[in-house]
Amino acid sequence: MRTHPLTLSLLKRAPKAPRNFRPEEALVGGGENVVLVWDGPDTLTYTIEGPDGLSVPVPQRTGPDWRWSPGPDDAPLRDATYTLVATSPDGRQPGYFLTTTVAVRRPEFEAVTATQGLFAPRIEGTTDKGVIVLTEDGVEVLAADGEPGLVSAGKAEVEGVTTRWVRGRDAAAGWIEFPAAGLNVFRGEGDRKWGTVAADKADLNGINTAWVQGRDAAAGWIEFPAAGVNVFRGEGDRQWGTVAADKADLNDLLADRARVKDRLTLDGGLTVTDVLETQSGPSRLIVHGRLDAEGELSVNGELRASQSAEIAGAVVASDLTVRGKLRTNHEQFKLIVEGESLFREQANANGGLAVRNEHAGWLVHAKGEQVSIQGDLRVHGAFRSDS
């Protein structure tokens, strides 16, 4: 059996009615150009109704296919349906209506109401291009460049916040950093300058600070050197301040000058270097140097001067002992001289004068205008009598 090639010619006629109305790209990006194409005779008049319901006439074609695109400002931002309307110029033929839909890859809506939920891996803005990514743990807010973005809200109610730092709304606001040891408070201006924490009350286990000051610049302040604390006035350049307290419990008090307004009670004793000190058992006050008492000096116990004592006024004492040679007997009202007695001036005894021998009794006795002598009288020199 023999075969022979055969060529047949087919005559393609133009369709009498429009058909195959379609977009060149069924899925486009928001705002991208849309191209609609179809087949149809040139004897019909074509208009296209957009998703907004407005009809736009289609100009006569210049190529093999009918083609039409909306203007740049009318590009679809969401899924859009277009209707092709074909009519005869004389109105004798019936009209034709064809529809097609263009899907937008990232549609934009003025508002969305989702009653059963909204499911999407990410949400992106239309103008500023901020992004919300829905992760397994929650959400991530990103800027347009993919870096962590900002969340602005009037109020946020959360169980916890995990962050490296927190700052006020503007660039001049202070900010808080969270190191492993706790938190650092910085000023808004400058490069990591320490800021100020203002609070009505702070409940702390401890404070580590170089100094503490009152609320205003004129208030006093306290410095904490290695040796303890220094108290300064608010005005001036490191002028010593005043400590006021109802009671102070100290082991030692070192001071260049001390003033006590009321009463000073020292249970453990008092020592003024190279000047005086107190000792217990029996209680004693030891003065290393000169003791000047401008007023009255009252001593209930023993007063002992290891060196000379100069007394400009009177000495009132129940018993007085001077270097073991002169003493008083309080019970017998006696002045006892243990050695010789030398009077460089007069010795006046207004109540009488008696010279006694411890073994023989009295020797000379003067009372009133009479002088009595018991024993021998020896005169070395002249003896004169007026009568």
C-alpha positions as CSV (number, residue, x, y, z in Angstrom):
1,M,0.0,0.0,0.0
2,R,1.4,3.3,-1.0
3,T,1.0,6.6,0.9
4,H,1.2,10.1,-0.5
5,P,1.4,13.4,1.4
6,L,-1.6,15.6,1.1
7,T,-1.9,19.3,1.9
8,L,-5.2,20.9,2.6
9,S,-5.9,24.6,2.9
10,L,-8.3,25.9,5.6
11,L,-9.9,29.2,5.4
12,K,-10.0,30.9,8.9
13,R,-12.8,33.3,9.1
14,A,-13.1,36.1,11.6
15,P,-15.5,35.2,14.4
16,K,-18.9,36.8,14.1
17,A,-19.2,37.2,17.9
18,P,-16.5,38.1,20.6
19,R,-14.9,35.2,22.4
20,N,-12.0,34.1,24.5
21,F,-12.0,37.2,26.8
22,R,-9.0,36.7,29.1
23,P,-6.1,38.5,30.9
24,E,-2.5,37.9,29.7
25,E,-1.5,37.4,33.4
26,A,-4.2,36.0,35.6
27,L,-2.1,36.8,38.8
28,V,-0.5,40.2,39.1
29,G,1.0,42.3,41.9
30,G,-0.9,45.1,43.5
31,G,-0.8,48.2,41.2
32,E,0.8,46.3,38.3
33,N,-0.4,46.8,34.7
34,V,-3.2,44.5,33.5
35,V,-3.6,43.5,29.8
36,L,-7.0,42.0,28.6
37,V,-7.2,40.3,25.2
38,W,-10.0,38.7,23.2
39,D,-11.0,37.7,19.7
40,G,-13.9,39.4,17.9
41,P,-15.0,41.0,14.6
42,D,-14.1,44.6,13.8
43,T,-17.7,45.4,13.0
44,L,-18.7,45.6,16.7
45,T,-18.2,48.4,19.2
46,Y,-16.4,47.3,22.4
47,T,-16.6,48.8,25.9
48,I,-15.2,47.4,29.1
49,E,-16.8,47.8,32.5
50,G,-14.2,47.9,35.4
51,P,-14.7,46.7,39.0
52,D,-15.9,50.2,39.8
53,G,-18.8,49.9,37.3
54,L,-17.6,52.6,34.9
55,S,-17.6,51.8,31.2
56,V,-14.5,52.7,29.1
57,P,-14.7,52.6,25.3
58,V,-12.1,50.4,23.5
59,P,-10.2,52.1,20.6
60,Q,-9.9,50.3,17.3
61,R,-7.3,47.6,17.3
62,T,-4.0,48.0,15.5
63,G,-2.8,44.4,15.7
64,P,-4.1,40.9,15.2
65,D,-5.8,40.8,18.6
66,W,-8.0,43.1,20.6
67,R,-6.1,44.4,23.6
68,W,-7.0,46.8,26.4
69,S,-5.4,48.0,29.7
70,P,-6.7,50.3,32.4
71,G,-4.9,53.6,33.1
72,P,-2.0,53.7,35.6
73,D,-4.2,55.1,38.4
74,D,-6.8,52.4,37.8
75,A,-4.6,49.4,38.2
76,P,-6.3,46.9,40.5
77,L,-5.2,46.7,44.2
78,R,-7.3,43.6,44.8
79,D,-9.0,40.9,42.8
80,A,-11.0,42.6,40.0
81,T,-13.6,41.4,37.5
82,Y,-13.9,43.1,34.1
83,T,-16.9,42.8,31.7
84,L,-16.5,43.1,27.9
85,V,-19.6,44.5,26.2
86,A,-19.9,44.2,22.4
87,T,-22.7,45.9,20.4
88,S,-23.4,46.6,16.7
89,P,-23.2,50.2,15.6
90,D,-26.7,50.0,14.0
91,G,-28.2,48.1,16.8
92,R,-29.5,45.3,14.6
93,Q,-27.4,42.6,16.3
94,P,-27.9,41.6,19.9
95,G,-25.2,42.7,22.4
96,Y,-22.6,40.3,23.8
97,F,-21.2,40.2,27.4
98,L,-18.1,38.4,28.5
99,T,-16.3,38.5,31.9
100,T,-12.9,37.7,33.2
101,T,-11.2,38.1,36.6
102,V,-7.6,39.2,37.5
103,A,-6.3,38.0,40.8
104,V,-3.9,40.2,42.8
105,R,-1.0,38.5,44.6
106,R,-1.1,40.9,47.6
107,P,-4.5,42.6,47.7
108,E,-5.2,45.8,49.6
109,F,-8.4,46.5,51.4
110,E,-9.8,49.6,53.2
111,A,-11.0,47.3,56.0
112,V,-11.3,43.6,56.7
113,T,-13.8,42.0,59.0
114,A,-13.0,38.4,59.8
115,T,-15.6,36.7,62.0
116,Q,-13.9,33.3,62.1
117,G,-10.3,34.4,62.1
118,L,-7.6,35.7,59.8
119,F,-4.9,33.3,58.7
120,A,-1.7,34.5,57.2
121,P,2.1,33.9,57.7
122,R,2.8,37.6,57.6
123,I,1.2,41.0,57.2
124,E,2.9,43.9,55.4
125,G,2.0,47.6,55.1
126,T,1.0,49.2,51.9
127,T,2.9,52.5,52.1
128,D,5.5,52.3,54.9
129,K,6.1,48.5,54.3
130,G,6.3,47.5,58.0
131,V,5.9,43.8,58.5
132,I,4.3,41.6,61.1
133,V,5.5,38.0,61.0
134,L,3.4,35.4,62.8
135,T,5.8,32.9,64.4
136,E,5.3,29.8,66.4
137,D,6.0,31.8,69.6
138,G,4.0,34.9,68.7
139,V,4.7,37.8,66.5
140,E,7.8,39.7,65.2
141,V,7.5,43.3,64.1
142,L,10.0,44.2,61.4
143,A,10.9,47.5,59.7
144,A,11.0,47.7,55.9
145,D,14.7,46.8,55.8
146,G,14.0,43.6,57.8
147,E,15.5,44.9,61.1
148,P,13.4,44.8,64.3
149,G,10.8,47.5,64.1
150,L,8.8,49.7,66.5
151,V,5.5,49.1,68.2
152,S,3.5,52.2,69.1
153,A,0.5,51.9,71.5
154,G,-1.4,53.9,74.1
155,K,-1.3,51.1,76.5
156,A,0.2,47.6,76.6
157,E,-1.0,44.9,79.1
158,V,1.5,42.0,79.1
159,E,2.7,39.3,81.5
160,G,6.4,40.2,80.9
161,V,8.7,42.2,78.6
162,T,12.1,40.8,77.5
163,T,14.3,43.6,76.0
164,R,17.8,44.9,76.1
165,W,16.8,48.5,76.8
166,V,13.8,50.8,77.3
167,R,13.6,54.5,76.3
168,G,11.1,57.4,76.4
169,R,9.2,58.5,73.3
170,D,11.7,61.1,71.9
171,A,15.5,61.1,71.4
172,A,16.2,63.3,74.4
173,A,14.4,61.0,76.8
174,G,16.3,58.9,79.3
175,W,16.7,55.2,78.8
176,I,17.2,52.0,80.9
177,E,19.6,49.2,80.1
178,F,19.4,45.7,81.6
179,P,22.8,44.1,82.3
180,A,23.2,40.8,84.1
181,A,23.8,42.6,87.4
182,G,20.5,44.6,87.4
183,L,19.7,47.8,85.5
184,N,21.5,51.0,84.4
185,V,19.7,54.4,84.1
186,F,21.2,56.9,81.6
187,R,20.3,60.4,80.5
188,G,18.9,61.0,77.1
189,E,21.7,63.4,76.0
190,G,25.4,62.5,75.9
191,D,27.2,59.2,75.7
192,R,26.0,56.8,78.4
193,K,25.8,59.5,81.2
194,W,24.3,58.3,84.4
195,G,20.7,59.4,84.9
196,T,18.4,60.1,87.8
197,V,15.8,57.9,89.4
198,A,12.9,59.7,91.0
199,A,10.6,57.8,93.4
200,D,8.4,58.5,96.4
201,K,9.8,55.5,98.2
202,A,12.4,52.9,97.5
203,D,12.6,49.5,99.4
204,L,16.1,48.2,98.9
205,N,18.4,45.7,100.5
206,G,21.4,47.8,99.8
207,I,22.7,50.9,97.9
208,N,26.1,51.2,96.3
209,T,26.8,54.9,95.5
210,A,29.5,57.4,95.6
211,W,27.4,60.1,97.3
212,V,23.8,61.0,98.4
213,Q,22.2,64.4,98.3
214,G,18.9,66.0,99.1
215,R,16.3,66.9,96.5
216,D,17.7,70.4,95.5
217,A,21.2,71.8,94.8
218,A,21.3,73.6,98.2
219,A,20.7,70.4,100.2
220,G,23.6,68.7,102.1
221,W,25.2,65.6,100.8
222,I,27.0,62.6,102.1
223,E,30.1,61.0,100.6
224,F,31.3,57.5,101.2
225,P,35.1,57.2,101.3
226,A,36.9,53.9,102.3
227,A,37.2,55.1,105.9
228,G,33.4,55.7,106.5
229,V,31.2,58.7,105.6
230,N,31.7,62.4,105.1
231,V,28.9,64.9,105.6
232,F,29.0,68.2,103.7
233,R,26.9,71.3,103.4
234,G,25.0,72.0,100.2
235,E,26.6,75.3,99.6
236,G,30.3,75.9,99.1
237,D,33.1,73.6,98.2
238,R,33.1,70.5,100.4
239,Q,32.4,72.4,103.6
240,W,31.8,70.1,106.6
241,G,28.1,69.8,107.5
242,T,26.2,68.9,110.7
243,V,24.8,65.6,111.8
244,A,21.7,65.8,113.9
245,A,20.5,62.7,115.8
246,D,18.5,61.8,118.9
247,K,21.1,59.2,119.9
248,A,24.5,58.1,118.7
249,D,26.0,54.7,119.6
250,L,29.8,54.9,118.8
251,N,32.8,52.8,119.7
252,D,35.2,55.8,119.1
253,L,34.8,59.5,118.5
254,L,37.7,61.3,116.8
255,A,37.0,65.0,116.5
256,D,39.0,68.3,116.3
257,R,36.2,70.0,118.1
258,A,33.0,68.8,119.7
259,R,30.1,70.7,121.2
260,V,27.4,69.1,123.3
261,K,24.3,71.2,123.8
262,D,22.8,69.2,126.7
263,R,24.5,66.4,128.6
264,L,27.3,64.0,127.5
265,T,27.2,60.6,129.1
266,L,30.1,58.2,128.4
267,D,29.8,54.7,129.8
268,G,33.1,53.5,128.5
269,G,35.3,56.4,129.5
270,L,36.8,59.5,127.8
271,T,40.3,60.1,126.5
272,V,41.7,63.4,125.2
273,T,45.1,62.7,123.8
274,D,47.9,64.3,126.0
275,V,45.2,66.3,127.9
276,L,43.0,64.1,130.1
277,E,41.5,60.6,130.5
278,T,39.1,58.7,132.7
279,Q,39.7,55.4,134.5
280,S,37.4,53.0,136.3
281,G,37.8,51.0,139.4
282,P,38.0,53.3,141.3
283,S,36.7,56.1,139.0
284,R,39.3,58.7,138.3
285,L,39.8,61.7,136.1
286,I,43.4,62.2,135.2
287,V,44.5,65.5,133.8
288,H,47.8,65.5,131.9
289,G,48.8,69.2,132.2
290,R,47.1,72.2,133.7
291,L,43.5,72.3,134.8
292,D,41.9,75.8,134.7
293,A,38.5,76.0,136.4
294,E,37.1,79.5,136.0
295,G,34.0,78.7,138.1
296,E,33.4,76.4,141.0
297,L,35.1,72.9,141.0
298,S,33.1,70.3,142.9
299,V,34.7,66.9,143.5
300,N,32.7,64.3,145.3
301,G,35.5,61.8,145.4
302,E,39.3,62.1,145.6
303,L,41.2,65.0,143.9
304,R,44.9,64.2,143.5
305,A,47.4,66.6,141.9
306,S,50.7,65.0,141.0
307,Q,52.2,68.4,140.4
308,S,51.6,71.8,141.8
309,A,48.0,73.1,142.1
310,E,47.3,76.8,142.0
311,I,44.0,77.9,143.5
312,A,43.0,81.5,143.3
313,G,39.8,81.2,145.3
314,A,38.7,79.2,148.3
315,V,39.1,75.5,148.7
316,V,36.1,73.8,150.4
317,A,36.8,70.1,151.3
318,S,35.6,67.7,153.9
319,D,39.2,66.3,154.2
320,L,42.3,67.7,152.6
321,T,45.8,66.2,152.3
322,V,48.8,68.0,151.0
323,R,51.8,65.7,150.2
324,G,51.4,63.8,153.4
325,K,52.4,66.8,155.6
326,L,49.2,68.7,156.0
327,R,45.8,67.1,156.4
328,T,42.4,67.7,157.9
329,N,40.3,65.6,160.2
330,H,36.7,66.1,159.2
331,E,35.2,64.4,162.3
332,Q,37.3,66.4,164.9
333,F,37.6,69.6,162.8
334,K,41.4,69.5,163.1
335,L,44.2,70.7,160.9
336,I,47.1,68.3,161.4
337,V,50.7,69.4,160.3
338,E,53.1,66.4,160.1
339,G,56.2,68.5,160.0
340,E,57.5,72.1,160.6
341,S,55.2,74.9,159.9
342,L,56.6,78.2,158.4
343,F,54.5,81.3,158.2
344,R,56.2,84.1,156.2
345,E,53.4,86.5,157.1
346,Q,51.0,86.7,160.1
347,A,49.0,83.7,161.3
348,N,45.7,84.9,162.6
349,A,43.5,82.7,164.8
350,N,40.4,84.7,165.8
351,G,38.9,81.8,167.7
352,G,42.0,81.1,169.8
353,L,45.4,79.4,169.3
354,A,46.7,76.3,171.0
355,V,50.1,74.6,170.6
356,R,50.1,71.1,171.8
357,N,52.5,68.2,172.3
358,E,51.2,64.9,171.3
359,H,52.5,63.3,174.5
360,A,52.6,66.2,177.1
361,G,49.4,67.9,176.2
362,W,49.1,71.6,175.5
363,L,52.1,73.9,175.7
364,V,50.8,77.3,174.7
365,H,47.2,78.4,174.8
366,A,45.9,81.8,173.7
367,K,42.3,82.8,174.2
368,G,40.9,86.3,174.3
369,E,43.6,88.6,175.8
370,Q,45.3,85.9,177.8
371,V,48.3,83.7,176.8
372,S,49.0,80.6,179.0
373,I,52.3,78.7,178.9
374,Q,52.6,75.3,180.5
375,G,56.2,74.2,180.9
376,D,59.5,76.0,180.4
377,L,59.8,79.3,178.4
378,R,63.1,79.9,176.7
379,V,63.7,83.2,175.0
380,H,66.7,83.7,172.7
381,G,66.9,87.5,172.6
382,A,65.2,90.4,174.3
383,F,61.9,89.9,176.2
384,R,59.8,93.0,176.5
385,S,56.6,93.5,178.5
386,D,54.5,96.7,178.6
387,S,53.4,96.0,182.2
